[in-house]
Amino acid sequence: MSRLPDAAGAVTTSLTINFLQKPAAVDLLAEGQVLKLGRRLAVMEVSLYSVGRPDPVAHVTGTYALPPS
C-alpha cells in the first residue's frame, strides 16, 4: 500500500485474523505480500511469527478499497 500514491484514502473492506497459537514472549516478525493489486481493490496477506520459531502464530488477510485515481 505504501507504494500507491493515494493509499492514504484506502478503506478496509475486509479484515480476517486467524490466531493460531499463543506467541512466545519474544518479538514478532511479520511477512506480508500483496496477492492482487487492481484498480479498485488490493488483497493482501500477512503471517506473524515469534522470532526464532518456525510456525506462525497468526494469519491475516485483508481487502482494501482504493480511491479513484
All heavy atoms as a GROMACS GRO file, in nm:
protein
  507
    1MET      N    1   0.082  -0.118   0.000
    1MET     CA    2   0.000   0.000   0.000
    1MET      C    3   0.087   0.125   0.000
    1MET      O    4   0.047   0.224  -0.056
    1MET     CB    5  -0.092   0.001   0.122
    1MET     CG    6  -0.193  -0.111   0.126
    1MET     SD    7  -0.327  -0.092   0.010
    1MET     CE    8  -0.416   0.042   0.081
    2SER      N    9   0.201   0.120   0.065
    2SER     CA   10   0.286   0.240   0.072
    2SER      C   11   0.340   0.279  -0.065
    2SER      O   12   0.383   0.392  -0.083
    2SER     CB   13   0.402   0.216   0.168
    2SER     OG   14   0.485   0.113   0.121
    3ARG      N   15   0.335   0.189  -0.162
    3ARG     CA   16   0.383   0.220  -0.297
    3ARG      C   17   0.278   0.292  -0.380
    3ARG      O   18   0.308   0.339  -0.489
    3ARG     CB   19   0.427   0.093  -0.367
    3ARG     CG   20   0.552   0.032  -0.305
    3ARG     CD   21   0.594  -0.090  -0.378
    3ARG     NE   22   0.517  -0.202  -0.323
    3ARG     CZ   23   0.518  -0.324  -0.372
    3ARG    NH1   24   0.587  -0.351  -0.478
    3ARG    NH2   25   0.448  -0.419  -0.316
    4LEU      N   26   0.155   0.301  -0.330
    4LEU     CA   27   0.049   0.366  -0.405
    4LEU      C   28   0.041   0.514  -0.368
    4LEU      O   29   0.046   0.549  -0.252
    4LEU     CB   30  -0.086   0.300  -0.375
    4LEU     CG   31  -0.095   0.151  -0.408
    4LEU    CD1   32  -0.229   0.097  -0.362
    4LEU    CD2   33  -0.078   0.130  -0.557
    5PRO      N   34   0.023   0.603  -0.468
    5PRO     CA   35   0.020   0.745  -0.438
    5PRO      C   36  -0.100   0.787  -0.354
    5PRO      O   37  -0.091   0.879  -0.274
    5PRO     CB   38   0.016   0.811  -0.577
    5PRO     CG   39  -0.027   0.705  -0.671
    5PRO     CD   40   0.013   0.574  -0.610
    6ASP      N   41  -0.216   0.721  -0.368
    6ASP     CA   42  -0.336   0.759  -0.294
    6ASP      C   43  -0.372   0.659  -0.186
    6ASP      O   44  -0.488   0.646  -0.149
    6ASP     CB   45  -0.454   0.773  -0.392
    6ASP     CG   46  -0.434   0.886  -0.490
    6ASP    OD1   47  -0.368   0.985  -0.452
    6ASP    OD2   48  -0.483   0.878  -0.604
    7ALA      N   49  -0.275   0.588  -0.133
    7ALA     CA   50  -0.303   0.483  -0.034
    7ALA      C   51  -0.365   0.540   0.093
    7ALA      O   52  -0.437   0.469   0.163
    7ALA     CB   53  -0.176   0.406   0.000
    8ALA      N   54  -0.343   0.667   0.122
    8ALA     CA   55  -0.399   0.726   0.243
    8ALA      C   56  -0.552   0.725   0.240
    8ALA      O   57  -0.616   0.724   0.344
    8ALA     CB   58  -0.348   0.868   0.261
    9GLY      N   59  -0.612   0.723   0.122
    9GLY     CA   60  -0.756   0.721   0.110
    9GLY      C   61  -0.816   0.582   0.101
    9GLY      O   62  -0.936   0.567   0.084
   10ALA      N   63  -0.733   0.479   0.115
   10ALA     CA   64  -0.783   0.341   0.107
   10ALA      C   65  -0.871   0.308   0.227
   10ALA      O   66  -0.848   0.357   0.338
   10ALA     CB   67  -0.667   0.243   0.099
   11VAL      N   68  -0.973   0.227   0.204
   11VAL     CA   69  -1.068   0.190   0.309
   11VAL      C   70  -1.069   0.038   0.322
   11VAL      O   71  -1.076  -0.034   0.223
   11VAL     CB   72  -1.210   0.239   0.272
   11VAL    CG1   73  -1.311   0.195   0.377
   11VAL    CG2   74  -1.212   0.389   0.255
   12THR      N   75  -1.061  -0.011   0.445
   12THR     CA   76  -1.066  -0.155   0.471
   12THR      C   77  -1.206  -0.206   0.441
   12THR      O   78  -1.304  -0.158   0.496
   12THR     CB   79  -1.031  -0.185   0.617
   12THR    OG1   80  -0.905  -0.128   0.648
   12THR    CG2   81  -1.026  -0.335   0.643
   13THR      N   82  -1.215  -0.306   0.351
   13THR     CA   83  -1.345  -0.366   0.322
   13THR      C   84  -1.359  -0.502   0.390
   13THR      O   85  -1.470  -0.547   0.416
   13THR     CB   86  -1.368  -0.382   0.171
   13THR    OG1   87  -1.266  -0.464   0.116
   13THR    CG2   88  -1.368  -0.247   0.103
   14SER      N   89  -1.246  -0.566   0.418
   14SER     CA   90  -1.249  -0.696   0.485
   14SER      C   91  -1.116  -0.716   0.556
   14SER      O   92  -1.010  -0.686   0.501
   14SER     CB   93  -1.271  -0.807   0.382
   14SER     OG   94  -1.258  -0.934   0.442
   15LEU      N   95  -1.123  -0.768   0.679
   15LEU     CA   96  -1.002  -0.799   0.754
   15LEU      C   97  -1.031  -0.921   0.840
   15LEU      O   98  -1.123  -0.920   0.922
   15LEU     CB   99  -0.960  -0.682   0.843
   15LEU     CG  100  -0.829  -0.700   0.918
   15LEU    CD1  101  -0.711  -0.706   0.822
   15LEU    CD2  102  -0.809  -0.588   1.017
   16THR      N  103  -0.955  -1.028   0.818
   16THR     CA  104  -0.973  -1.152   0.892
   16THR      C  105  -0.841  -1.188   0.959
   16THR      O  106  -0.737  -1.191   0.895
   16THR     CB  107  -1.016  -1.267   0.800
   16THR    OG1  108  -1.136  -1.230   0.734
   16THR    CG2  109  -1.037  -1.395   0.876
   17ILE      N  110  -0.848  -1.214   1.089
   17ILE     CA  111  -0.729  -1.255   1.164
   17ILE      C  112  -0.757  -1.393   1.223
   17ILE      O  113  -0.854  -1.411   1.296
   17ILE     CB  114  -0.696  -1.156   1.278
   17ILE    CG1  115  -0.681  -1.016   1.224
   17ILE    CG2  116  -0.571  -1.202   1.352
   17ILE    CD1  117  -0.668  -0.910   1.332
   18ASN      N  118  -0.672  -1.489   1.191
   18ASN     CA  119  -0.680  -1.622   1.249
   18ASN      C  120  -0.564  -1.636   1.347
   18ASN      O  121  -0.448  -1.635   1.307
   18ASN     CB  122  -0.669  -1.730   1.140
   18ASN     CG  123  -0.786  -1.724   1.045
   18ASN    OD1  124  -0.899  -1.747   1.085
   18ASN    ND2  125  -0.759  -1.691   0.920
   19PHE      N  126  -0.599  -1.645   1.476
   19PHE     CA  127  -0.498  -1.664   1.579
   19PHE      C  128  -0.472  -1.815   1.589
   19PHE      O  129  -0.563  -1.892   1.621
   19PHE     CB  130  -0.545  -1.606   1.711
   19PHE     CG  131  -0.563  -1.457   1.706
   19PHE    CD1  132  -0.688  -1.401   1.687
   19PHE    CD2  133  -0.452  -1.374   1.717
   19PHE    CE1  134  -0.704  -1.264   1.681
   19PHE    CE2  135  -0.468  -1.236   1.712
   19PHE     CZ  136  -0.594  -1.181   1.693
   20LEU      N  137  -0.349  -1.856   1.563
   20LEU     CA  138  -0.317  -1.998   1.552
   20LEU      C  139  -0.259  -2.056   1.681
   20LEU      O  140  -0.279  -2.173   1.711
   20LEU     CB  141  -0.221  -2.020   1.435
   20LEU     CG  142  -0.271  -1.964   1.301
   20LEU    CD1  143  -0.162  -1.976   1.196
   20LEU    CD2  144  -0.397  -2.036   1.258
   21GLN      N  145  -0.183  -1.977   1.752
   21GLN     CA  146  -0.126  -2.022   1.879
   21GLN      C  147  -0.077  -1.900   1.957
   21GLN      O  148  -0.058  -1.793   1.900
   21GLN     CB  149  -0.012  -2.121   1.858
   21GLN     CG  150   0.107  -2.066   1.780
   21GLN     CD  151   0.215  -2.168   1.762
   21GLN    OE1  152   0.258  -2.229   1.860
   21GLN    NE2  153   0.260  -2.189   1.640
   22LYS      N  154  -0.058  -1.918   2.086
   22LYS     CA  155  -0.009  -1.809   2.170
   22LYS      C  156   0.136  -1.780   2.132
   22LYS      O  157   0.219  -1.871   2.124
   22LYS     CB  158  -0.017  -1.849   2.317
   22LYS     CG  159   0.023  -1.741   2.411
   22LYS     CD  160   0.006  -1.784   2.555
   22LYS     CE  161   0.053  -1.675   2.649
   22LYS     NZ  162   0.036  -1.714   2.789
   23PRO      N  163   0.168  -1.652   2.107
   23PRO     CA  164   0.308  -1.621   2.072
   23PRO      C  165   0.400  -1.635   2.193
   23PRO      O  166   0.357  -1.620   2.308
   23PRO     CB  167   0.301  -1.475   2.026
   23PRO     CG  168   0.176  -1.420   2.083
   23PRO     CD  169   0.082  -1.536   2.103
   24ALA      N  170   0.525  -1.665   2.163
   24ALA     CA  171   0.627  -1.671   2.269
   24ALA      C  172   0.654  -1.529   2.319
   24ALA      O  173   0.621  -1.431   2.251
   24ALA     CB  174   0.755  -1.735   2.215
   25ALA      N  175   0.715  -1.516   2.432
   25ALA     CA  176   0.746  -1.386   2.491
   25ALA      C  177   0.872  -1.327   2.428
   25ALA      O  178   0.971  -1.296   2.495
   25ALA     CB  179   0.761  -1.399   2.642
   26VAL      N  180   0.869  -1.316   2.297
   26VAL     CA  181   0.979  -1.257   2.219
   26VAL      C  182   0.916  -1.164   2.116
   26VAL      O  183   0.793  -1.153   2.106
   26VAL     CB  184   1.064  -1.366   2.148
   26VAL    CG1  185   1.134  -1.454   2.250
   26VAL    CG2  186   0.978  -1.451   2.055
   27ASP      N  187   0.999  -1.098   2.038
   27ASP     CA  188   0.948  -1.010   1.932
   27ASP      C  189   0.871  -1.091   1.828
   27ASP      O  190   0.894  -1.212   1.812
   27ASP     CB  191   1.063  -0.937   1.862
   27ASP     CG  192   1.127  -0.830   1.949
   27ASP    OD1  193   1.062  -0.784   2.045
   27ASP    OD2  194   1.242  -0.794   1.920
   28LEU      N  195   0.781  -1.024   1.756
   28LEU     CA  196   0.708  -1.086   1.646
   28LEU      C  197   0.766  -1.039   1.514
   28LEU      O  198   0.813  -0.927   1.501
   28LEU     CB  199   0.560  -1.049   1.652
   28LEU     CG  200   0.481  -1.104   1.770
   28LEU    CD1  201   0.338  -1.053   1.765
   28LEU    CD2  202   0.482  -1.256   1.770
   29LEU      N  203   0.760  -1.128   1.416
   29LEU     CA  204   0.807  -1.099   1.281
   29LEU      C  205   0.688  -1.114   1.188
   29LEU      O  206   0.614  -1.213   1.195
   29LEU     CB  207   0.917  -1.198   1.241
   29LEU     CG  208   0.966  -1.191   1.098
   29LEU    CD1  209   1.040  -1.062   1.074
   29LEU    CD2  210   1.056  -1.309   1.068
   30ALA      N  211   0.666  -1.015   1.101
   30ALA     CA  212   0.556  -1.019   1.006
   30ALA      C  213   0.611  -1.035   0.865
   30ALA      O  214   0.704  -0.965   0.826
   30ALA     CB  215   0.474  -0.892   1.015
   31GLU      N  216   0.553  -1.129   0.791
   31GLU     CA  217   0.588  -1.148   0.650
   31GLU      C  218   0.460  -1.127   0.570
   31GLU      O  219   0.363  -1.201   0.586
   31GLU     CB  220   0.642  -1.288   0.625
   31GLU     CG  221   0.776  -1.314   0.689
   31GLU     CD  222   0.828  -1.454   0.659
   31GLU    OE1  223   0.755  -1.535   0.598
   31GLU    OE2  224   0.940  -1.481   0.700
   32GLY      N  225   0.458  -1.024   0.485
   32GLY     CA  226   0.338  -0.992   0.410
   32GLY      C  227   0.361  -0.991   0.262
   32GLY      O  228   0.474  -0.977   0.215
   33GLN      N  229   0.251  -1.005   0.190
   33GLN     CA  230   0.259  -0.997   0.044
   33GLN      C  231   0.127  -0.947  -0.012
   33GLN      O  232   0.022  -0.967   0.048
   33GLN     CB  233   0.296  -1.131  -0.018
   33GLN     CG  234   0.195  -1.239  -0.003
   33GLN     CD  235   0.238  -1.367  -0.073
   33GLN    OE1  236   0.323  -1.365  -0.161
   33GLN    NE2  237   0.180  -1.477  -0.034
   34VAL      N  238   0.137  -0.879  -0.125
   34VAL     CA  239   0.019  -0.835  -0.198
   34VAL      C  240  -0.022  -0.949  -0.290
   34VAL      O  241   0.057  -0.994  -0.373
   34VAL     CB  242   0.049  -0.708  -0.280
   34VAL    CG1  243  -0.071  -0.667  -0.362
   34VAL    CG2  244   0.094  -0.595  -0.189
   35LEU      N  245  -0.143  -1.000  -0.272
   35LEU     CA  246  -0.192  -1.110  -0.355
   35LEU      C  247  -0.247  -1.059  -0.487
   35LEU      O  248  -0.231  -1.122  -0.591
   35LEU     CB  249  -0.299  -1.190  -0.281
   35LEU     CG  250  -0.256  -1.255  -0.150
   35LEU    CD1  251  -0.374  -1.324  -0.084
   35LEU    CD2  252  -0.142  -1.353  -0.175
   36LYS      N  253  -0.316  -0.945  -0.482
   36LYS     CA  254  -0.370  -0.885  -0.604
   36LYS      C  255  -0.382  -0.735  -0.582
   36LYS      O  256  -0.432  -0.690  -0.480
   36LYS     CB  257  -0.506  -0.943  -0.639
   36LYS     CG  258  -0.569  -0.876  -0.760
   36LYS     CD  259  -0.678  -0.960  -0.821
   36LYS     CE  260  -0.753  -0.890  -0.931
   36LYS     NZ  261  -0.684  -0.855  -1.047
   37LEU      N  262  -0.337  -0.660  -0.680
   37LEU     CA  263  -0.348  -0.516  -0.677
   37LEU      C  264  -0.420  -0.472  -0.804
   37LEU      O  265  -0.363  -0.476  -0.913
   37LEU     CB  266  -0.210  -0.450  -0.668
   37LEU     CG  267  -0.208  -0.299  -0.662
   37LEU    CD1  268  -0.289  -0.248  -0.543
   37LEU    CD2  269  -0.065  -0.250  -0.654
   38GLY      N  270  -0.547  -0.441  -0.790
   38GLY     CA  271  -0.628  -0.398  -0.903
   38GLY      C  272  -0.650  -0.249  -0.901
   38GLY      O  273  -0.590  -0.176  -0.822
   39ARG      N  274  -0.738  -0.201  -0.990
   39ARG     CA  275  -0.768  -0.058  -0.994
   39ARG      C  276  -0.851  -0.014  -0.875
   39ARG      O  277  -0.838   0.097  -0.827
   39ARG     CB  278  -0.841  -0.022  -1.123
   39ARG     CG  279  -0.751  -0.033  -1.246
   39ARG     CD  280  -0.822   0.011  -1.372
   39ARG     NE  281  -0.941  -0.073  -1.391
   39ARG     CZ  282  -1.055  -0.030  -1.442
   39ARG    NH1  283  -1.067   0.094  -1.481
   39ARG    NH2  284  -1.158  -0.111  -1.457
   40ARG      N  285  -0.939  -0.102  -0.828
   40ARG     CA  286  -1.032  -0.067  -0.720
   40ARG      C  287  -1.004  -0.138  -0.588
   40ARG      O  288  -1.040  -0.088  -0.482
   40ARG     CB  289  -1.175  -0.101  -0.761
   40ARG     CG  290  -1.226  -0.019  -0.873
   40ARG     CD  291  -1.258   0.116  -0.822
   40ARG     NE  292  -1.337   0.191  -0.918
   40ARG     CZ  293  -1.367   0.315  -0.902
   40ARG    NH1  294  -1.327   0.379  -0.796
   40ARG    NH2  295  -1.439   0.378  -0.991
   41LEU      N  296  -0.944  -0.258  -0.593
   41LEU     CA  297  -0.921  -0.337  -0.472
   41LEU      C  298  -0.777  -0.384  -0.462
   41LEU      O  299  -0.712  -0.412  -0.564
   41LEU     CB  300  -1.012  -0.460  -0.470
   41LEU     CG  301  -1.162  -0.437  -0.457
   41LEU    CD1  302  -1.236  -0.570  -0.468
   41LEU    CD2  303  -1.196  -0.370  -0.326
   42ALA      N  304  -0.729  -0.396  -0.340
   42ALA     CA  305  -0.600  -0.457  -0.312
   42ALA      C  306  -0.623  -0.567  -0.209
   42ALA      O  307  -0.691  -0.545  -0.108
   42ALA     CB  308  -0.503  -0.354  -0.256
   43VAL      N  309  -0.571  -0.686  -0.236
   43VAL     CA  310  -0.586  -0.800  -0.146
   43VAL      C  311  -0.447  -0.839  -0.097
   43VAL      O  312  -0.356  -0.859  -0.177
   43VAL     CB  313  -0.654  -0.920  -0.217
   43VAL    CG1  314  -0.669  -1.037  -0.122
   43VAL    CG2  315  -0.788  -0.879  -0.276
   44MET      N  316  -0.433  -0.849   0.036
   44MET     CA  317  -0.303  -0.878   0.096
   44MET      C  318  -0.315  -0.985   0.203
   44MET      O  319  -0.424  -1.011   0.251
   44MET     CB  320  -0.247  -0.750   0.159
   44MET     CG  321  -0.221  -0.642   0.059
   44MET     SD  322  -0.201  -0.486   0.141
   44MET     CE  323  -0.297  -0.384   0.033
   45GLU      N  324  -0.201  -1.045   0.237
   45GLU     CA  325  -0.198  -1.140   0.348
   45GLU      C  326  -0.069  -1.121   0.426
   45GLU      O  327   0.032  -1.077   0.372
   45GLU     CB  328  -0.211  -1.285   0.300
   45GLU     CG  329  -0.089  -1.343   0.237
   45GLU     CD  330  -0.103  -1.492   0.208
   45GLU    OE1  331  -0.201  -1.555   0.252
   45GLU    OE2  332  -0.014  -1.544   0.140
   46VAL      N  333  -0.077  -1.153   0.555
   46VAL     CA  334   0.038  -1.141   0.645
   46VAL      C  335   0.041  -1.263   0.736
   46VAL      O  336  -0.063  -1.307   0.785
   46VAL     CB  337   0.028  -1.013   0.732
   46VAL    CG1  338   0.143  -1.005   0.831
   46VAL    CG2  339   0.024  -0.889   0.646
   47SER      N  340   0.159  -1.319   0.755
   47SER     CA  341   0.180  -1.425   0.855
   47SER      C  342   0.268  -1.367   0.964
   47SER      O  343   0.367  -1.301   0.937
   47SER     CB  344   0.247  -1.547   0.792
   47SER     OG  345   0.161  -1.608   0.700
   48LEU      N  346   0.229  -1.392   1.089
   48LEU     CA  347   0.306  -1.343   1.204
   48LEU      C  348   0.374  -1.461   1.274
   48LEU      O  349   0.311  -1.565   1.295
   48LEU     CB  350   0.213  -1.274   1.304
   48LEU     CG  351   0.146  -1.146   1.254
   48LEU    CD1  352   0.036  -1.104   1.350
   48LEU    CD2  353   0.248  -1.038   1.239
   49TYR      N  354   0.500  -1.441   1.308
   49TYR     CA  355   0.581  -1.546   1.371
   49TYR      C  356   0.646  -1.491   1.498
   49TYR      O  357   0.680  -1.374   1.505
   49TYR     CB  358   0.695  -1.590   1.278
   49TYR     CG  359   0.649  -1.651   1.148
   49TYR    CD1  360   0.624  -1.571   1.038
   49TYR    CD2  361   0.632  -1.788   1.137
   49TYR    CE1  362   0.582  -1.627   0.918
   49TYR    CE2  363   0.590  -1.844   1.019
   49TYR     CZ  364   0.566  -1.764   0.909
   49TYR     OH  365   0.524  -1.818   0.791
   50SER      N  366   0.664  -1.576   1.597
   50SER     CA  367   0.752  -1.544   1.708
   50SER      C  368   0.894  -1.562   1.658
   50SER      O  369   0.925  -1.662   1.592
   50SER     CB  370   0.728  -1.638   1.827
   50SER     OG  371   0.600  -1.616   1.884
   51VAL      N  372   0.981  -1.465   1.686
   51VAL     CA  373   1.119  -1.471   1.638
   51VAL      C  374   1.184  -1.601   1.689
   51VAL      O  375   1.172  -1.636   1.806
   51VAL     CB  376   1.199  -1.348   1.685
   51VAL    CG1  377   1.347  -1.365   1.656
   51VAL    CG2  378   1.146  -1.223   1.616
   52GLY      N  379   1.245  -1.675   1.597
   52GLY     CA  380   1.313  -1.800   1.631
   52GLY      C  381   1.224  -1.922   1.627
   52GLY      O  382   1.270  -2.033   1.653
   53ARG      N  383   1.096  -1.904   1.595
   53ARG     CA  384   1.002  -2.016   1.588
   53ARG      C  385   0.954  -2.033   1.445
   53ARG      O  386   0.924  -1.935   1.377
   53ARG     CB  387   0.882  -1.993   1.680
   53ARG     CG  388   0.917  -1.965   1.824
   53ARG     CD  389   0.926  -2.096   1.903
   53ARG     NE  390   0.970  -2.076   2.039
   53ARG     CZ  391   0.891  -2.074   2.144
   53ARG    NH1  392   0.762  -2.087   2.132
   53ARG    NH2  393   0.943  -2.059   2.265
   54PRO      N  394   0.941  -2.158   1.397
   54PRO     CA  395   0.905  -2.180   1.256
   54PRO      C  396   0.755  -2.170   1.225
   54PRO      O  397   0.717  -2.140   1.112
   54PRO     CB  398   0.955  -2.321   1.228
   54PRO     CG  399   0.945  -2.390   1.361
   54PRO     CD  400   0.977  -2.284   1.464
   55ASP      N  401   0.670  -2.195   1.324
   55ASP     CA  402   0.526  -2.198   1.297
   55ASP      C  403   0.462  -2.062   1.320
   55ASP      O  404   0.493  -1.994   1.418
   55ASP     CB  405   0.458  -2.302   1.387
   55ASP     CG  406   0.506  -2.444   1.357
   55ASP    OD1  407   0.534  -2.473   1.239
   55ASP    OD2  408   0.516  -2.523   1.452
   56PRO      N  409   0.370  -2.022   1.234
   56PRO     CA  410   0.306  -1.891   1.251
   56PRO      C  411   0.214  -1.890   1.374
   56PRO      O  412   0.156  -1.991   1.411
   56PRO     CB  413   0.225  -1.874   1.123
   56PRO     CG  414   0.204  -2.011   1.069
   56PRO     CD  415   0.321  -2.092   1.114
   57VAL      N  416   0.204  -1.771   1.434
   57VAL     CA  417   0.114  -1.753   1.548
   57VAL      C  418  -0.018  -1.691   1.502
   57VAL      O  419  -0.119  -1.701   1.573
   57VAL     CB  420   0.178  -1.668   1.660
   57VAL    CG1  421   0.300  -1.739   1.715
   57VAL    CG2  422   0.213  -1.529   1.612
   58ALA      N  423  -0.018  -1.628   1.385
   58ALA     CA  424  -0.141  -1.570   1.331
   58ALA      C  425  -0.129  -1.555   1.180
   58ALA      O  426  -0.018  -1.544   1.126
   58ALA     CB  427  -0.170  -1.435   1.394
   59HIS      N  428  -0.245  -1.556   1.114
   59HIS     CA  429  -0.252  -1.535   0.969
   59HIS      C  430  -0.361  -1.432   0.944
   59HIS      O  431  -0.472  -1.444   0.996
   59HIS     CB  432  -0.283  -1.666   0.897
   59HIS     CG  433  -0.288  -1.650   0.749
   59HIS    ND1  434  -0.406  -1.640   0.680
   59HIS    CD2  435  -0.189  -1.638   0.658
   59HIS    CE1  436  -0.379  -1.626   0.552
   59HIS    NE2  437  -0.248  -1.624   0.536
   60VAL      N  438  -0.328  -1.330   0.865
   60VAL     CA  439  -0.420  -1.219   0.841
   60VAL      C  440  -0.442  -1.203   0.691
   60VAL      O  441  -0.346  -1.210   0.613
   60VAL     CB  442  -0.360  -1.087   0.897
   60VAL    CG1  443  -0.455  -0.971   0.876
   60VAL    CG2  444  -0.321  -1.102   1.043
   61THR      N  445  -0.567  -1.181   0.651
   61THR     CA  446  -0.598  -1.142   0.514
   61THR      C  447  -0.678  -1.014   0.519
   61THR      O  448  -0.760  -0.994   0.609
   61THR     CB  449  -0.677  -1.250   0.438
   61THR    OG1  450  -0.797  -1.280   0.509
   61THR    CG2  451  -0.596  -1.377   0.420
   62GLY      N  452  -0.652  -0.927   0.424
   62GLY     CA  453  -0.722  -0.800   0.420
   62GLY      C  454  -0.750  -0.758   0.277
   62GLY      O  455  -0.670  -0.783   0.188
   63THR      N  456  -0.864  -0.695   0.258
   63THR     CA  457  -0.901  -0.637   0.130
   63THR      C  458  -0.928  -0.489   0.153
   63THR      O  459  -0.997  -0.451   0.248
   63THR     CB  460  -1.027  -0.705   0.072
   63THR    OG1  461  -1.003  -0.845   0.062
   63THR    CG2  462  -1.061  -0.650  -0.066
   64TYR      N  463  -0.873  -0.406   0.064
   64TYR     CA  464  -0.885  -0.262   0.077
   64TYR      C  465  -0.942  -0.203  -0.050
   64TYR      O  466  -0.899  -0.239  -0.161
   64TYR     CB  467  -0.748  -0.199   0.105
   64TYR     CG  468  -0.689  -0.249   0.234
   64TYR    CD1  469  -0.613  -0.366   0.238
   64TYR    CD2  470  -0.713  -0.183   0.353
   64TYR    CE1  471  -0.563  -0.415   0.357
   64TYR    CE2  472  -0.663  -0.232   0.472
   64TYR     CZ  473  -0.588  -0.348   0.474
   64TYR     OH  474  -0.540  -0.395   0.592
   65ALA      N  475  -1.041  -0.115  -0.037
   65ALA     CA  476  -1.097  -0.042  -0.150
   65ALA      C  477  -1.007   0.080  -0.173
   65ALA      O  478  -0.980   0.156  -0.081
   65ALA     CB  479  -1.239   0.000  -0.121
   66LEU      N  480  -0.960   0.095  -0.295
   66LEU     CA  481  -0.871   0.205  -0.329
   66LEU      C  482  -0.951   0.323  -0.383
   66LEU      O  483  -1.050   0.304  -0.455
   66LEU     CB  484  -0.769   0.158  -0.434
   66LEU     CG  485  -0.690   0.033  -0.394
   66LEU    CD1  486  -0.601  -0.011  -0.510
   66LEU    CD2  487  -0.604   0.060  -0.271
   67PRO      N  488  -0.908   0.445  -0.352
   67PRO     CA  489  -0.982   0.561  -0.402
   67PRO      C  490  -0.964   0.573  -0.554
   67PRO      O  491  -0.864   0.527  -0.609
   67PRO     CB  492  -0.917   0.678  -0.329
   67PRO     CG  493  -0.782   0.630  -0.288
   67PRO     CD  494  -0.795   0.481  -0.270
   68PRO      N  495  -1.062   0.633  -0.622
   68PRO     CA  496  -1.048   0.652  -0.767
   68PRO      C  497  -0.926   0.737  -0.799
   68PRO      O  498  -0.891   0.828  -0.722
   68PRO     CB  499  -1.175   0.723  -0.808
   68PRO     CG  500  -1.266   0.721  -0.691
   68PRO     CD  501  -1.185   0.686  -0.570
   69SER      N  502  -0.862   0.708  -0.910
   69SER     CA  503  -0.741   0.784  -0.950
   69SER      C  504  -0.776   0.923  -0.993
   69SER      O  505  -0.873   0.953  -1.051
   69SER     CB  506  -0.671   0.713  -1.064
   69SER     OG  507  -0.633   0.586  -1.024
   0.00000   0.00000   0.00000
